[in-house]
Amino acid sequence: MPEIYVDADACPVKDEVLRVAARHGLVTTFVANFGLRPSRDPMIRNVMVPQGADAADDWIVEHVAPGDLVVTSDIPLAGRALKQGATVMGPSGKPFTEHSIGMALAMRELNQHLRETGESKGYNAGFTARDRQAFLQAFDEAVQRARRGQGPR
């Protein structure tokens, strides 16, 4: 059975992940530097990593296995998890794939450059109920494919 790993610092879809995981009976691991709510559910694991750049990312990459699912908005982590054979999805419900990760990394670099030069303020649109619903549907479909041993579409 696949497992789910969530880059939990600032993840807006934790509740949606738990709904899908419970429906499919999958172990879910939330990895963060701070602020995880304890759970008595044996299918939910919380891992607190030391403060530091990429500590949560490194932990996830060390533990994820082919066929597992990773939820993150961190594009470099998404690339690393893809190399481990995981299915990776952002909180918007959009999957990261071997075909899309290169462009996502390039856009991240460009946006960072624009913020550093003052060309962009770097504001992101608010997360809406529609975004949550899109994630919920896409994540449920990704879990179903993972349980059948199929990778992302």
MOMOTA-V344195 format. One line per field, one symbol per residue. psi: psi as a letter, one per 40 degrees, with the letter a starting at -180 (. if undefined). A space follows every 50 residues. Layout:
psi = ???
This chain:
psi = hiihhhgehfhefddddddddddefihhhhhidifhhiieheehhhhhii iihedddddddddiiheiihhiehdddddddddeeihhiieeehihidde ddddddddddddddddeedieeiiiihidddddddddddddddddddeei ai.
